[in-house]
Amino acid sequence: MKDVSACDCSRLHSVGAFHGWDDFNQFVQLLKSSPEFKEVPVLKPYSNVGLTESWYQCLRCEQLWRLVSPDPPFAGVWEPVS
């Protein structure tokens, strides 16, 4: 893996929960239109309760990111995969 600290992929959206559906939907649009990310298979799900989850890889630093859709009261999540 390349040096993640030298990459700005962590600034695409704050790590953690979304602030409502508008925030989530806007972020998904941004992510899907970004040439710096590609969707990759989910290898280890965040939860086994049926949440919708996608993984994306930064093409610059190769960091994997987890995107989990909101399912109220759960606000969804965007975080690096460790």
PDB file of N, CA, C and O in Angstrom:
ATOM      1  N   MET A   1       0.841  -1.180   0.000  1.00  0.00           N
ATOM      2  CA  MET A   1       0.000   0.000   0.000  1.00  0.00           C
ATOM      3  C   MET A   1       0.881   1.236   0.000  1.00  0.00           C
ATOM      4  O   MET A   1       1.934   1.273   0.637  1.00  0.00           O
ATOM      5  N   LYS A   2       0.433   2.235  -0.719  1.00  0.00           N
ATOM      6  CA  LYS A   2       1.170   3.492  -0.787  1.00  0.00           C
ATOM      7  C   LYS A   2       0.946   4.308   0.480  1.00  0.00           C
ATOM      8  O   LYS A   2       0.149   3.924   1.336  1.00  0.00           O
ATOM      9  N   ASP A   3       1.635   5.415   0.598  1.00  0.00           N
ATOM     10  CA  ASP A   3       1.553   6.277   1.775  1.00  0.00           C
ATOM     11  C   ASP A   3       0.213   7.015   1.808  1.00  0.00           C
ATOM     12  O   ASP A   3      -0.012   7.937   1.024  1.00  0.00           O
ATOM     13  N   VAL A   4      -0.666   6.612   2.709  1.00  0.00           N
ATOM     14  CA  VAL A   4      -1.993   7.211   2.827  1.00  0.00           C
ATOM     15  C   VAL A   4      -1.910   8.656   3.300  1.00  0.00           C
ATOM     16  O   VAL A   4      -2.742   9.477   2.915  1.00  0.00           O
ATOM     17  N   SER A   5      -0.927   8.977   4.125  1.00  0.00           N
ATOM     18  CA  SER A   5      -0.821  10.333   4.662  1.00  0.00           C
ATOM     19  C   SER A   5      -0.528  11.358   3.568  1.00  0.00           C
ATOM     20  O   SER A   5      -0.794  12.546   3.750  1.00  0.00           O
ATOM     21  N   ALA A   6       0.011  10.917   2.448  1.00  0.00           N
ATOM     22  CA  ALA A   6       0.326  11.829   1.344  1.00  0.00           C
ATOM     23  C   ALA A   6      -0.865  12.009   0.402  1.00  0.00           C
ATOM     24  O   ALA A   6      -0.770  12.740  -0.584  1.00  0.00           O
ATOM     25  N   CYS A   7      -1.966  11.356   0.696  1.00  0.00           N
ATOM     26  CA  CYS A   7      -3.139  11.385  -0.176  1.00  0.00           C
ATOM     27  C   CYS A   7      -4.255  12.215   0.469  1.00  0.00           C
ATOM     28  O   CYS A   7      -4.348  12.297   1.694  1.00  0.00           O
ATOM     29  N   ASP A   8      -5.093  12.825  -0.361  1.00  0.00           N
ATOM     30  CA  ASP A   8      -6.194  13.617   0.187  1.00  0.00           C
ATOM     31  C   ASP A   8      -7.534  12.887   0.124  1.00  0.00           C
ATOM     32  O   ASP A   8      -8.582  13.520   0.252  1.00  0.00           O
ATOM     33  N   CYS A   9      -7.520  11.560  -0.072  1.00  0.00           N
ATOM     34  CA  CYS A   9      -8.781  10.816  -0.147  1.00  0.00           C
ATOM     35  C   CYS A   9      -9.560  10.883   1.166  1.00  0.00           C
ATOM     36  O   CYS A   9     -10.786  10.768   1.162  1.00  0.00           O
ATOM     37  N   SER A  10      -8.873  11.064   2.272  1.00  0.00           N
ATOM     38  CA  SER A  10      -9.567  11.138   3.559  1.00  0.00           C
ATOM     39  C   SER A  10     -10.331  12.449   3.714  1.00  0.00           C
ATOM     40  O   SER A  10     -11.120  12.596   4.647  1.00  0.00           O
ATOM     41  N   ARG A  11     -10.107  13.405   2.810  1.00  0.00           N
ATOM     42  CA  ARG A  11     -10.809  14.691   2.901  1.00  0.00           C
ATOM     43  C   ARG A  11     -12.065  14.745   2.033  1.00  0.00           C
ATOM     44  O   ARG A  11     -12.757  15.763   2.002  1.00  0.00           O
ATOM     45  N   LEU A  12     -12.356  13.655   1.332  1.00  0.00           N
ATOM     46  CA  LEU A  12     -13.537  13.618   0.468  1.00  0.00           C
ATOM     47  C   LEU A  12     -14.815  13.818   1.282  1.00  0.00           C
ATOM     48  O   LEU A  12     -15.740  14.504   0.845  1.00  0.00           O
ATOM     49  N   HIS A  13     -14.856  13.221   2.454  1.00  0.00           N
ATOM     50  CA  HIS A  13     -15.983  13.356   3.390  1.00  0.00           C
ATOM     51  C   HIS A  13     -15.449  13.021   4.767  1.00  0.00           C
ATOM     52  O   HIS A  13     -14.533  12.210   4.905  1.00  0.00           O
ATOM     53  N   SER A  14     -16.013  13.638   5.776  1.00  0.00           N
ATOM     54  CA  SER A  14     -15.558  13.327   7.130  1.00  0.00           C
ATOM     55  C   SER A  14     -15.847  11.860   7.448  1.00  0.00           C
ATOM     56  O   SER A  14     -16.870  11.309   7.041  1.00  0.00           O
ATOM     57  N   VAL A  15     -14.935  11.252   8.174  1.00  0.00           N
ATOM     58  CA  VAL A  15     -15.097   9.862   8.587  1.00  0.00           C
ATOM     59  C   VAL A  15     -16.213   9.798   9.613  1.00  0.00           C
ATOM     60  O   VAL A  15     -16.291  10.638  10.510  1.00  0.00           O
ATOM     61  N   GLY A  16     -17.068   8.810   9.481  1.00  0.00           N
ATOM     62  CA  GLY A  16     -18.143   8.620  10.441  1.00  0.00           C
ATOM     63  C   GLY A  16     -19.505   8.671   9.789  1.00  0.00           C
ATOM     64  O   GLY A  16     -19.660   8.366   8.606  1.00  0.00           O
ATOM     65  N   ALA A  17     -20.489   9.060  10.575  1.00  0.00           N
ATOM     66  CA  ALA A  17     -21.898   9.029  10.164  1.00  0.00           C
ATOM     67  C   ALA A  17     -22.248  10.169   9.222  1.00  0.00           C
ATOM     68  O   ALA A  17     -21.537  11.170   9.130  1.00  0.00           O
ATOM     69  N   PHE A  18     -23.358   9.989   8.528  1.00  0.00           N
ATOM     70  CA  PHE A  18     -23.892  11.019   7.641  1.00  0.00           C
ATOM     71  C   PHE A  18     -24.910  11.862   8.392  1.00  0.00           C
ATOM     72  O   PHE A  18     -25.484  11.430   9.391  1.00  0.00           O
ATOM     73  N   HIS A  19     -25.120  13.067   7.892  1.00  0.00           N
ATOM     74  CA  HIS A  19     -26.064  13.992   8.518  1.00  0.00           C
ATOM     75  C   HIS A  19     -27.346  14.025   7.692  1.00  0.00           C
ATOM     76  O   HIS A  19     -27.724  15.060   7.141  1.00  0.00           O
ATOM     77  N   GLY A  20     -27.995  12.889   7.620  1.00  0.00           N
ATOM     78  CA  GLY A  20     -29.256  12.795   6.893  1.00  0.00           C
ATOM     79  C   GLY A  20     -29.089  12.244   5.484  1.00  0.00           C
ATOM     80  O   GLY A  20     -27.974  12.053   4.998  1.00  0.00           O
ATOM     81  N   TRP A  21     -30.216  11.997   4.848  1.00  0.00           N
ATOM     82  CA  TRP A  21     -30.233  11.395   3.514  1.00  0.00           C
ATOM     83  C   TRP A  21     -29.633  12.312   2.457  1.00  0.00           C
ATOM     84  O   TRP A  21     -28.974  11.833   1.534  1.00  0.00           O
ATOM     85  N   ASP A  22     -29.845  13.610   2.571  1.00  0.00           N
ATOM     86  CA  ASP A  22     -29.275  14.532   1.584  1.00  0.00           C
ATOM     87  C   ASP A  22     -27.749  14.444   1.588  1.00  0.00           C
ATOM     88  O   ASP A  22     -27.122  14.386   0.531  1.00  0.00           O
ATOM     89  N   ASP A  23     -27.161  14.435   2.772  1.00  0.00           N
ATOM     90  CA  ASP A  23     -25.708  14.324   2.907  1.00  0.00           C
ATOM     91  C   ASP A  23     -25.225  13.021   2.273  1.00  0.00           C
ATOM     92  O   ASP A  23     -24.259  13.018   1.509  1.00  0.00           O
ATOM     93  N   PHE A  24     -25.894  11.923   2.589  1.00  0.00           N
ATOM     94  CA  PHE A  24     -25.505  10.627   2.046  1.00  0.00           C
ATOM     95  C   PHE A  24     -25.632  10.601   0.527  1.00  0.00           C
ATOM     96  O   PHE A  24     -24.697  10.198  -0.165  1.00  0.00           O
ATOM     97  N   ASN A  25     -26.770  11.023   0.007  1.00  0.00           N
ATOM     98  CA  ASN A  25     -27.002  10.986  -1.440  1.00  0.00           C
ATOM     99  C   ASN A  25     -26.031  11.884  -2.206  1.00  0.00           C
ATOM    100  O   ASN A  25     -25.551  11.498  -3.272  1.00  0.00           O
ATOM    101  N   GLN A  26     -25.737  13.056  -1.691  1.00  0.00           N
ATOM    102  CA  GLN A  26     -24.764  13.945  -2.328  1.00  0.00           C
ATOM    103  C   GLN A  26     -23.377  13.309  -2.343  1.00  0.00           C
ATOM    104  O   GLN A  26     -22.643  13.412  -3.326  1.00  0.00           O
ATOM    105  N   PHE A  27     -23.030  12.649  -1.237  1.00  0.00           N
ATOM    106  CA  PHE A  27     -21.728  12.003  -1.169  1.00  0.00           C
ATOM    107  C   PHE A  27     -21.630  10.848  -2.164  1.00  0.00           C
ATOM    108  O   PHE A  27     -20.602  10.686  -2.822  1.00  0.00           O
ATOM    109  N   VAL A  28     -22.683  10.051  -2.280  1.00  0.00           N
ATOM    110  CA  VAL A  28     -22.683   8.936  -3.229  1.00  0.00           C
ATOM    111  C   VAL A  28     -22.486   9.454  -4.652  1.00  0.00           C
ATOM    112  O   VAL A  28     -21.734   8.865  -5.428  1.00  0.00           O
ATOM    113  N   GLN A  29     -23.156  10.549  -4.996  1.00  0.00           N
ATOM    114  CA  GLN A  29     -22.984  11.148  -6.329  1.00  0.00           C
ATOM    115  C   GLN A  29     -21.529  11.570  -6.539  1.00  0.00           C
ATOM    116  O   GLN A  29     -20.947  11.299  -7.589  1.00  0.00           O
ATOM    117  N   LEU A  30     -20.948  12.229  -5.545  1.00  0.00           N
ATOM    118  CA  LEU A  30     -19.561  12.674  -5.617  1.00  0.00           C
ATOM    119  C   LEU A  30     -18.615  11.479  -5.772  1.00  0.00           C
ATOM    120  O   LEU A  30     -17.713  11.500  -6.609  1.00  0.00           O
ATOM    121  N   LEU A  31     -18.824  10.463  -4.977  1.00  0.00           N
ATOM    122  CA  LEU A  31     -17.967   9.279  -4.988  1.00  0.00           C
ATOM    123  C   LEU A  31     -18.036   8.554  -6.330  1.00  0.00           C
ATOM    124  O   LEU A  31     -17.005   8.177  -6.887  1.00  0.00           O
ATOM    125  N   LYS A  32     -19.237   8.360  -6.844  1.00  0.00           N
ATOM    126  CA  LYS A  32     -19.400   7.626  -8.107  1.00  0.00           C
ATOM    127  C   LYS A  32     -18.862   8.400  -9.306  1.00  0.00           C
ATOM    128  O   LYS A  32     -18.505   7.798 -10.319  1.00  0.00           O
ATOM    129  N   SER A  33     -18.801   9.715  -9.205  1.00  0.00           N
ATOM    130  CA  SER A  33     -18.280  10.511 -10.318  1.00  0.00           C
ATOM    131  C   SER A  33     -16.781  10.786 -10.189  1.00  0.00           C
ATOM    132  O   SER A  33     -16.174  11.349 -11.099  1.00  0.00           O
ATOM    133  N   SER A  34     -16.193  10.397  -9.079  1.00  0.00           N
ATOM    134  CA  SER A  34     -14.772  10.655  -8.847  1.00  0.00           C
ATOM    135  C   SER A  34     -13.909   9.674  -9.630  1.00  0.00           C
ATOM    136  O   SER A  34     -14.097   8.463  -9.515  1.00  0.00           O
ATOM    137  N   PRO A  35     -12.967  10.177 -10.423  1.00  0.00           N
ATOM    138  CA  PRO A  35     -12.054   9.286 -11.136  1.00  0.00           C
ATOM    139  C   PRO A  35     -10.968   8.699 -10.224  1.00  0.00           C
ATOM    140  O   PRO A  35     -10.166   7.873 -10.662  1.00  0.00           O
ATOM    141  N   GLU A  36     -10.946   9.125  -8.968  1.00  0.00           N
ATOM    142  CA  GLU A  36      -9.909   8.665  -8.043  1.00  0.00           C
ATOM    143  C   GLU A  36     -10.324   7.461  -7.207  1.00  0.00           C
ATOM    144  O   GLU A  36      -9.532   6.961  -6.407  1.00  0.00           O
ATOM    145  N   PHE A  37     -11.567   6.985  -7.383  1.00  0.00           N
ATOM    146  CA  PHE A  37     -12.051   5.832  -6.622  1.00  0.00           C
ATOM    147  C   PHE A  37     -12.644   4.800  -7.558  1.00  0.00           C
ATOM    148  O   PHE A  37     -13.242   5.137  -8.580  1.00  0.00           O
ATOM    149  N   LYS A  38     -12.472   3.535  -7.196  1.00  0.00           N
ATOM    150  CA  LYS A  38     -13.154   2.463  -7.918  1.00  0.00           C
ATOM    151  C   LYS A  38     -13.837   1.568  -6.894  1.00  0.00           C
ATOM    152  O   LYS A  38     -13.328   1.365  -5.791  1.00  0.00           O
ATOM    153  N   GLU A  39     -14.980   1.044  -7.267  1.00  0.00           N
ATOM    154  CA  GLU A  39     -15.697   0.139  -6.377  1.00  0.00           C
ATOM    155  C   GLU A  39     -15.035  -1.228  -6.442  1.00  0.00           C
ATOM    156  O   GLU A  39     -14.667  -1.705  -7.516  1.00  0.00           O
ATOM    157  N   VAL A  40     -14.889  -1.851  -5.278  1.00  0.00           N
ATOM    158  CA  VAL A  40     -14.274  -3.176  -5.168  1.00  0.00           C
ATOM    159  C   VAL A  40     -15.187  -4.072  -4.330  1.00  0.00           C
ATOM    160  O   VAL A  40     -16.056  -3.562  -3.622  1.00  0.00           O
ATOM    161  N   PRO A  41     -15.013  -5.383  -4.393  1.00  0.00           N
ATOM    162  CA  PRO A  41     -15.871  -6.282  -3.607  1.00  0.00           C
ATOM    163  C   PRO A  41     -15.714  -6.073  -2.097  1.00  0.00           C
ATOM    164  O   PRO A  41     -14.631  -5.758  -1.603  1.00  0.00           O
ATOM    165  N   VAL A  42     -16.816  -6.255  -1.387  1.00  0.00           N
ATOM    166  CA  VAL A  42     -16.816  -6.201   0.080  1.00  0.00           C
ATOM    167  C   VAL A  42     -16.279  -7.534   0.579  1.00  0.00           C
ATOM    168  O   VAL A  42     -16.847  -8.585   0.282  1.00  0.00           O
ATOM    169  N   LEU A  43     -15.200  -7.496   1.329  1.00  0.00           N
ATOM    170  CA  LEU A  43     -14.584  -8.726   1.808  1.00  0.00           C
ATOM    171  C   LEU A  43     -15.025  -9.100   3.218  1.00  0.00           C
ATOM    172  O   LEU A  43     -15.168 -10.283   3.527  1.00  0.00           O
ATOM    173  N   LYS A  44     -15.243  -8.108   4.073  1.00  0.00           N
ATOM    174  CA  LYS A  44     -15.676  -8.370   5.448  1.00  0.00           C
ATOM    175  C   LYS A  44     -16.704  -7.304   5.809  1.00  0.00           C
ATOM    176  O   LYS A  44     -16.330  -6.174   6.121  1.00  0.00           O
ATOM    177  N   PRO A  45     -17.991  -7.642   5.772  1.00  0.00           N
ATOM    178  CA  PRO A  45     -19.042  -6.646   6.020  1.00  0.00           C
ATOM    179  C   PRO A  45     -18.960  -6.006   7.404  1.00  0.00           C
ATOM    180  O   PRO A  45     -18.505  -6.606   8.378  1.00  0.00           O
ATOM    181  N   TYR A  46     -19.421  -4.762   7.440  1.00  0.00           N
ATOM    182  CA  TYR A  46     -19.494  -3.973   8.673  1.00  0.00           C
ATOM    183  C   TYR A  46     -20.390  -4.666   9.692  1.00  0.00           C
ATOM    184  O   TYR A  46     -20.101  -4.685  10.889  1.00  0.00           O
ATOM    185  N   SER A  47     -21.480  -5.232   9.194  1.00  0.00           N
ATOM    186  CA  SER A  47     -22.481  -5.849  10.063  1.00  0.00           C
ATOM    187  C   SER A  47     -23.144  -6.991   9.313  1.00  0.00           C
ATOM    188  O   SER A  47     -23.144  -7.016   8.083  1.00  0.00           O
ATOM    189  N   ASN A  48     -23.698  -7.917  10.038  1.00  0.00           N
ATOM    190  CA  ASN A  48     -24.410  -9.020   9.398  1.00  0.00           C
ATOM    191  C   ASN A  48     -25.926  -8.860   9.495  1.00  0.00           C
ATOM    192  O   ASN A  48     -26.655  -9.848   9.410  1.00  0.00           O
ATOM    193  N   VAL A  49     -26.407  -7.630   9.672  1.00  0.00           N
ATOM    194  CA  VAL A  49     -27.849  -7.407   9.813  1.00  0.00           C
ATOM    195  C   VAL A  49     -28.498  -6.912   8.524  1.00  0.00           C
ATOM    196  O   VAL A  49     -29.613  -6.392   8.559  1.00  0.00           O
ATOM    197  N   GLY A  50     -27.825  -7.065   7.399  1.00  0.00           N
ATOM    198  CA  GLY A  50     -28.432  -6.736   6.123  1.00  0.00           C
ATOM    199  C   GLY A  50     -28.309  -5.295   5.678  1.00  0.00           C
ATOM    200  O   GLY A  50     -29.087  -4.849   4.835  1.00  0.00           O
ATOM    201  N   LEU A  51     -27.350  -4.549   6.220  1.00  0.00           N
ATOM    202  CA  LEU A  51     -27.136  -3.179   5.774  1.00  0.00           C
ATOM    203  C   LEU A  51     -26.526  -3.178   4.373  1.00  0.00           C
ATOM    204  O   LEU A  51     -25.774  -4.088   4.024  1.00  0.00           O
ATOM    205  N   THR A  52     -26.845  -2.170   3.575  1.00  0.00           N
ATOM    206  CA  THR A  52     -26.280  -2.037   2.234  1.00  0.00           C
ATOM    207  C   THR A  52     -24.891  -1.438   2.350  1.00  0.00           C
ATOM    208  O   THR A  52     -24.721  -0.333   2.866  1.00  0.00           O
ATOM    209  N   GLU A  53     -23.892  -2.178   1.864  1.00  0.00           N
ATOM    210  CA  GLU A  53     -22.506  -1.755   2.013  1.00  0.00           C
ATOM    211  C   GLU A  53     -21.751  -1.874   0.697  1.00  0.00           C
ATOM    212  O   GLU A  53     -21.943  -2.821  -0.066  1.00  0.00           O
ATOM    213  N   SER A  54     -20.891  -0.896   0.447  1.00  0.00           N
ATOM    214  CA  SER A  54     -20.000  -0.909  -0.715  1.00  0.00           C
ATOM    215  C   SER A  54     -18.614  -0.547  -0.232  1.00  0.00           C
ATOM    216  O   SER A  54     -18.456   0.177   0.751  1.00  0.00           O
ATOM    217  N   TRP A  55     -17.609  -1.057  -0.928  1.00  0.00           N
ATOM    218  CA  TRP A  55     -16.229  -0.673  -0.662  1.00  0.00           C
ATOM    219  C   TRP A  55     -15.682   0.042  -1.883  1.00  0.00           C
ATOM    220  O   TRP A  55     -16.002  -0.295  -3.023  1.00  0.00           O
ATOM    221  N   TYR A  56     -14.851   1.034  -1.616  1.00  0.00           N
ATOM    222  CA  TYR A  56     -14.196   1.796  -2.674  1.00  0.00           C
ATOM    223  C   TYR A  56     -12.710   1.850  -2.369  1.00  0.00           C
ATOM    224  O   TYR A  56     -12.303   1.904  -1.209  1.00  0.00           O
ATOM    225  N   GLN A  57     -11.908   1.835  -3.422  1.00  0.00           N
ATOM    226  CA  GLN A  57     -10.466   1.929  -3.261  1.00  0.00           C
ATOM    227  C   GLN A  57      -9.971   3.215  -3.902  1.00  0.00           C
ATOM    228  O   GLN A  57     -10.320   3.537  -5.038  1.00  0.00           O
ATOM    229  N   CYS A  58      -9.159   3.936  -3.160  1.00  0.00           N
ATOM    230  CA  CYS A  58      -8.508   5.123  -3.693  1.00  0.00           C
ATOM    231  C   CYS A  58      -7.430   4.655  -4.671  1.00  0.00           C
ATOM    232  O   CYS A  58      -6.580   3.838  -4.319  1.00  0.00           O
ATOM    233  N   LEU A  59      -7.468   5.168  -5.881  1.00  0.00           N
ATOM    234  CA  LEU A  59      -6.509   4.746  -6.893  1.00  0.00           C
ATOM    235  C   LEU A  59      -5.129   5.370  -6.687  1.00  0.00           C
ATOM    236  O   LEU A  59      -4.140   4.920  -7.265  1.00  0.00           O
ATOM    237  N   ARG A  60      -5.078   6.405  -5.860  1.00  0.00           N
ATOM    238  CA  ARG A  60      -3.794   7.058  -5.578  1.00  0.00           C
ATOM    239  C   ARG A  60      -2.992   6.320  -4.511  1.00  0.00           C
ATOM    240  O   ARG A  60      -1.832   5.969  -4.726  1.00  0.00           O
ATOM    241  N   CYS A  61      -3.617   6.087  -3.362  1.00  0.00           N
ATOM    242  CA  CYS A  61      -2.896   5.489  -2.233  1.00  0.00           C
ATOM    243  C   CYS A  61      -3.299   4.038  -1.955  1.00  0.00           C
ATOM    244  O   CYS A  61      -2.674   3.366  -1.134  1.00  0.00           O
ATOM    245  N   GLU A  62      -4.339   3.557  -2.636  1.00  0.00           N
ATOM    246  CA  GLU A  62      -4.846   2.185  -2.519  1.00  0.00           C
ATOM    247  C   GLU A  62      -5.605   1.910  -1.218  1.00  0.00           C
ATOM    248  O   GLU A  62      -5.931   0.757  -0.936  1.00  0.00           O
ATOM    249  N   GLN A  63      -5.890   2.933  -0.427  1.00  0.00           N
ATOM    250  CA  GLN A  63      -6.675   2.760   0.801  1.00  0.00           C
ATOM    251  C   GLN A  63      -8.078   2.281   0.440  1.00  0.00           C
ATOM    252  O   GLN A  63      -8.690   2.788  -0.501  1.00  0.00           O
ATOM    253  N   LEU A  64      -8.583   1.308   1.187  1.00  0.00           N
ATOM    254  CA  LEU A  64      -9.958   0.839   1.031  1.00  0.00           C
ATOM    255  C   LEU A  64     -10.864   1.629   1.966  1.00  0.00           C
ATOM    256  O   LEU A  64     -10.513   1.902   3.114  1.00  0.00           O
ATOM    257  N   TRP A  65     -12.042   1.992   1.448  1.00  0.00           N
ATOM    258  CA  TRP A  65     -13.036   2.732   2.222  1.00  0.00           C
ATOM    259  C   TRP A  65     -14.354   1.986   2.220  1.00  0.00           C
ATOM    260  O   TRP A  65     -14.739   1.381   1.219  1.00  0.00           O
ATOM    261  N   ARG A  66     -15.036   2.036   3.340  1.00  0.00           N
ATOM    262  CA  ARG A  66     -16.331   1.379   3.518  1.00  0.00           C
ATOM    263  C   ARG A  66     -17.426   2.434   3.501  1.00  0.00           C
ATOM    264  O   ARG A  66     -17.340   3.449   4.193  1.00  0.00           O
ATOM    265  N   LEU A  67     -18.458   2.182   2.701  1.00  0.00           N
ATOM    266  CA  LEU A  67     -19.641   3.033   2.656  1.00  0.00           C
ATOM    267  C   LEU A  67     -20.844   2.174   3.025  1.00  0.00           C
ATOM    268  O   LEU A  67     -21.178   1.221   2.322  1.00  0.00           O
ATOM    269  N   VAL A  68     -21.487   2.521   4.134  1.00  0.00           N
ATOM    270  CA  VAL A  68     -22.675   1.793   4.580  1.00  0.00           C
ATOM    271  C   VAL A  68     -23.845   2.765   4.561  1.00  0.00           C
ATOM    272  O   VAL A  68     -23.789   3.843   5.153  1.00  0.00           O
ATOM    273  N   SER A  69     -24.906   2.364   3.868  1.00  0.00           N
ATOM    274  CA  SER A  69     -26.092   3.216   3.740  1.00  0.00           C
ATOM    275  C   SER A  69     -26.796   3.385   5.079  1.00  0.00           C
ATOM    276  O   SER A  69     -26.783   2.483   5.916  1.00  0.00           O
ATOM    277  N   PRO A  70     -27.409   4.545   5.275  1.00  0.00           N
ATOM    278  CA  PRO A  70     -28.207   4.740   6.488  1.00  0.00           C
ATOM    279  C   PRO A  70     -29.392   3.767   6.534  1.00  0.00           C
ATOM    280  O   PRO A  70     -29.942   3.380   5.503  1.00  0.00           O
ATOM    281  N   ASP A  71     -29.757   3.397   7.728  1.00  0.00           N
ATOM    282  CA  ASP A  71     -30.944   2.590   7.997  1.00  0.00           C
ATOM    283  C   ASP A  71     -31.424   3.045   9.369  1.00  0.00           C
ATOM    284  O   ASP A  71     -31.116   2.423  10.387  1.00  0.00           O
ATOM    285  N   PRO A  72     -32.202   4.167   9.383  1.00  0.00           N
ATOM    286  CA  PRO A  72     -32.562   4.794  10.662  1.00  0.00           C
ATOM    287  C   PRO A  72     -33.032   3.781  11.697  1.00  0.00           C
ATOM    288  O   PRO A  72     -33.792   2.858  11.405  1.00  0.00           O
ATOM    289  N   PRO A  73     -32.546   3.996  12.923  1.00  0.00           N
ATOM    290  CA  PRO A  73     -31.828   5.159  13.437  1.00  0.00           C
ATOM    291  C   PRO A  73     -30.329   5.162  13.115  1.00  0.00           C
ATOM    292  O   PRO A  73     -29.650   6.143  13.419  1.00  0.00           O
ATOM    293  N   PHE A  74     -29.793   4.099  12.513  1.00  0.00           N
ATOM    294  CA  PHE A  74     -28.385   4.076  12.115  1.00  0.00           C
ATOM    295  C   PHE A  74     -28.173   5.093  10.998  1.00  0.00           C
ATOM    296  O   PHE A  74     -28.906   5.091  10.009  1.00  0.00           O
ATOM    297  N   ALA A  75     -27.164   5.969  11.153  1.00  0.00           N
ATOM    298  CA  ALA A  75     -26.953   7.079  10.228  1.00  0.00           C
ATOM    299  C   ALA A  75     -26.007   6.753   9.073  1.00  0.00           C
ATOM    300  O   ALA A  75     -25.619   7.646   8.319  1.00  0.00           O
ATOM    301  N   GLY A  76     -25.632   5.472   8.929  1.00  0.00           N
ATOM    302  CA  GLY A  76     -24.697   5.115   7.877  1.00  0.00           C
ATOM    303  C   GLY A  76     -23.276   5.441   8.298  1.00  0.00           C
ATOM    304  O   GLY A  76     -23.052   6.015   9.364  1.00  0.00           O
ATOM    305  N   VAL A  77     -22.312   5.072   7.457  1.00  0.00           N
ATOM    306  CA  VAL A  77     -20.922   5.326   7.824  1.00  0.00           C
ATOM    307  C   VAL A  77     -20.031   5.363   6.574  1.00  0.00           C
ATOM    308  O   VAL A  77     -20.261   4.647   5.599  1.00  0.00           O
ATOM    309  N   TRP A  78     -19.021   6.211   6.638  1.00  0.00           N
ATOM    310  CA  TRP A  78     -17.916   6.268   5.663  1.00  0.00           C
ATOM    311  C   TRP A  78     -16.657   6.183   6.496  1.00  0.00           C
ATOM    312  O   TRP A  78     -16.400   7.055   7.327  1.00  0.00           O
ATOM    313  N   GLU A  79     -15.856   5.125   6.279  1.00  0.00           N
ATOM    314  CA  GLU A  79     -14.652   4.944   7.089  1.00  0.00           C
ATOM    315  C   GLU A  79     -13.636   4.102   6.349  1.00  0.00           C
ATOM    316  O   GLU A  79     -13.990   3.318   5.468  1.00  0.00           O
ATOM    317  N   PRO A  80     -12.363   4.264   6.711  1.00  0.00           N
ATOM    318  CA  PRO A  80     -11.348   3.397   6.113  1.00  0.00           C
ATOM    319  C   PRO A  80     -11.521   1.964   6.609  1.00  0.00           C
ATOM    320  O   PRO A  80     -11.922   1.734   7.749  1.00  0.00           O
ATOM    321  N   VAL A  81     -11.220   1.023   5.753  1.00  0.00           N
ATOM    322  CA  VAL A  81     -11.250  -0.387   6.143  1.00  0.00           C
ATOM    323  C   VAL A  81      -9.894  -0.714   6.731  1.00  0.00           C
ATOM    324  O   VAL A  81      -8.859  -0.479   6.108  1.00  0.00           O
ATOM    325  N   SER A  82      -9.907  -1.259   7.935  1.00  0.00           N
ATOM    326  CA  SER A  82      -8.624  -1.585   8.580  1.00  0.00           C
ATOM    327  C   SER A  82      -8.339  -3.059   8.511  1.00  0.00           C
ATOM    328  O   SER A  82      -7.305  -3.512   9.002  1.00  0.00           O
TER     329      SER A  82
END
